[in-house]
Amino acid sequence: MSSVSFDFNPCVSCGACCAFFRAAFYWGEADDCEGGTVPVELVEDLPPYRRAMQGTNNPEPRCTALRGEIGQCVSCAIYEKRSSTCRAFPFSWEDGQHNPDCDKARAKWGLAPLTQPAFATVELHSTPDALPAVPTLSLPPQDADAAASAHSDLGSPPSRPRSR
């Protein structure tokens, strides 16, 4: 019997950080600069040396590259070209580390904080009769009391979007 595991990324059913923080970064990351990757038509200038993703420098931010419905199914239209700020923002418990900023963004959208581990593991098991592999979805146990108390301790989101 063989087994291959894939981790599910909770970001694809969230997107809260993309509609909570200002995604600001060094101006040279835009594609109008040598080596830049972020499409310049999707950024706005933040003088003197920074830029931000359009839509994130507003009182009610939402990145223009975010596709889908927050808390349901989302994606980034420029995922492979996103800024270092977006690349560096970990979901809570990624690599075993808690990220309170992830929790704050999720709370603003009415989403519970992620628990450790918050992602499912899919294992493919081959059967002895040479049938196709059967996927098995394993969800981590949820501690409802811990999730509820963590959610209530988050407080209010900042009145002004913060740079991430």
C-alpha positions as CSV (number, residue, x, y, z in Angstrom):
1,M,0.0,0.0,0.0
2,S,1.4,3.4,-1.0
3,S,0.5,6.7,0.5
4,V,1.0,10.3,-0.8
5,S,0.0,13.3,1.3
6,F,-1.0,16.7,0.0
7,D,-1.7,19.6,2.4
8,F,-4.7,21.7,1.8
9,N,-4.0,25.5,1.9
10,P,-6.8,27.3,3.9
11,C,-6.1,30.5,2.0
12,V,-8.1,29.2,-1.0
13,S,-11.3,29.3,1.1
14,C,-10.5,32.6,2.9
15,G,-9.0,35.7,1.2
16,A,-9.6,37.8,4.3
17,C,-6.1,39.3,4.4
18,C,-6.5,40.5,0.8
19,A,-9.5,42.5,2.0
20,F,-8.2,43.8,5.3
21,F,-4.6,45.0,4.9
22,R,-2.9,47.4,2.7
23,A,-0.5,45.4,0.5
24,A,2.4,47.8,0.3
25,F,5.8,47.0,-1.1
26,Y,9.0,48.5,-2.5
27,W,8.3,50.2,-5.8
28,G,10.9,48.2,-7.7
29,E,8.8,45.0,-7.4
30,A,6.4,46.3,-10.2
31,D,7.0,45.0,-13.7
32,D,7.9,48.5,-15.0
33,C,11.3,48.0,-13.2
34,E,13.9,45.6,-14.2
35,G,13.3,42.3,-12.4
36,G,9.9,43.4,-11.1
37,T,6.9,41.0,-11.4
38,V,3.8,42.8,-10.1
39,P,1.7,44.2,-13.0
40,V,2.2,48.0,-12.8
41,E,-1.4,48.5,-14.0
42,L,-2.6,46.9,-10.7
43,V,-0.6,49.2,-8.3
44,E,-0.8,52.7,-7.0
45,D,2.2,54.8,-5.9
46,L,2.9,55.5,-2.2
47,P,5.6,58.1,-2.4
48,P,8.5,58.2,-2.1
49,Y,9.6,54.5,-2.4
50,R,6.6,52.3,-2.1
51,R,3.6,51.1,-4.0
52,A,0.4,49.3,-3.0
53,M,-1.9,46.9,-4.7
54,Q,-4.9,48.9,-6.0
55,G,-7.9,48.6,-3.8
56,T,-5.9,48.0,-0.6
57,N,-5.1,51.6,0.3
58,N,-8.7,52.4,1.1
59,P,-10.7,52.5,4.4
60,E,-12.5,49.3,3.2
61,P,-9.7,47.5,1.4
62,R,-10.0,44.8,-1.2
63,C,-7.1,43.9,-3.5
64,T,-8.0,44.3,-7.1
65,A,-6.3,40.9,-7.9
66,L,-8.5,39.0,-5.5
67,R,-11.1,36.8,-7.3
68,G,-14.0,35.1,-5.6
69,E,-16.0,35.4,-2.5
70,I,-14.2,35.9,0.8
71,G,-14.7,32.9,3.1
72,Q,-15.9,30.7,0.3
73,C,-13.6,30.2,-2.7
74,V,-10.9,32.7,-3.7
75,S,-7.8,33.0,-5.8
76,C,-5.2,35.7,-6.7
77,A,-5.2,36.7,-10.3
78,I,-1.5,37.4,-10.2
79,Y,-0.4,34.7,-7.7
80,E,2.9,33.8,-9.5
81,K,3.6,37.6,-9.9
82,R,2.5,38.8,-6.4
83,S,4.6,41.1,-4.3
84,S,7.1,40.0,-1.5
85,T,4.6,41.4,1.0
86,C,1.9,38.9,-0.1
87,R,4.5,36.0,-0.4
88,A,5.7,36.6,3.1
89,F,2.3,36.7,4.8
90,P,1.7,33.2,6.4
91,F,-1.6,31.8,7.3
92,S,-1.9,31.1,11.0
93,W,-0.1,27.9,12.0
94,E,1.7,27.6,8.7
95,D,5.0,25.9,9.6
96,G,3.6,25.6,13.1
97,Q,3.6,29.4,13.8
98,H,0.5,31.3,15.0
99,N,-0.2,34.5,13.0
100,P,-2.5,36.9,15.0
101,D,-2.8,39.2,11.9
102,C,-4.4,36.3,10.0
103,D,-6.8,35.9,12.9
104,K,-7.7,39.6,12.9
105,A,-8.4,39.6,9.1
106,R,-10.5,36.5,9.4
107,A,-12.5,38.0,12.4
108,K,-13.3,41.1,10.3
109,W,-15.1,38.8,7.8
110,G,-16.8,36.7,10.4
111,L,-14.4,33.7,10.0
112,A,-13.2,31.7,12.9
113,P,-9.4,31.7,13.6
114,L,-7.5,28.8,12.2
115,T,-6.5,26.1,14.7
116,Q,-3.4,24.1,14.7
117,P,-3.3,22.4,12.2
118,A,-6.1,24.0,10.3
119,F,-5.6,22.2,7.0
120,A,-6.7,18.8,5.9
121,T,-4.4,16.0,4.6
122,V,-5.5,14.0,1.6
123,E,-3.9,10.6,1.3
124,L,-4.1,8.4,-1.7
125,H,-4.2,4.7,-0.9
126,S,-3.8,2.1,-3.6
127,T,-5.9,-1.1,-3.0
128,P,-4.5,-4.6,-3.1
129,D,-6.6,-5.5,-6.2
130,A,-4.9,-2.9,-8.4
131,L,-8.0,-0.7,-8.3
132,P,-7.5,3.1,-8.8
133,A,-6.2,5.0,-5.7
134,V,-8.9,6.0,-3.3
135,P,-8.6,9.5,-1.8
136,T,-9.1,9.8,1.9
137,L,-9.7,13.2,3.4
138,S,-8.6,13.6,7.0
139,L,-9.7,16.7,8.8
140,P,-8.0,17.8,12.0
141,P,-10.1,17.6,15.2
142,Q,-11.7,20.9,16.1
143,D,-11.6,22.4,19.6
144,A,-14.7,24.6,19.5
145,D,-14.1,26.1,22.9
146,A,-10.5,27.1,22.0
147,A,-11.6,28.6,18.7
148,A,-14.4,30.5,20.3
149,S,-12.2,32.0,23.0
150,A,-9.5,32.9,20.6
151,H,-12.1,34.6,18.3
152,S,-13.5,36.7,21.2
153,D,-10.1,37.9,22.3
154,L,-9.2,39.4,18.9
155,G,-10.7,42.8,19.5
156,S,-11.7,45.3,16.8
157,P,-9.9,45.5,13.5
158,P,-7.9,48.7,13.0
159,S,-9.8,51.6,11.7
160,R,-7.1,52.2,9.0
161,P,-5.8,49.4,6.9
162,R,-2.3,48.4,8.0
163,S,0.5,47.6,5.7
164,R,1.3,43.9,5.6
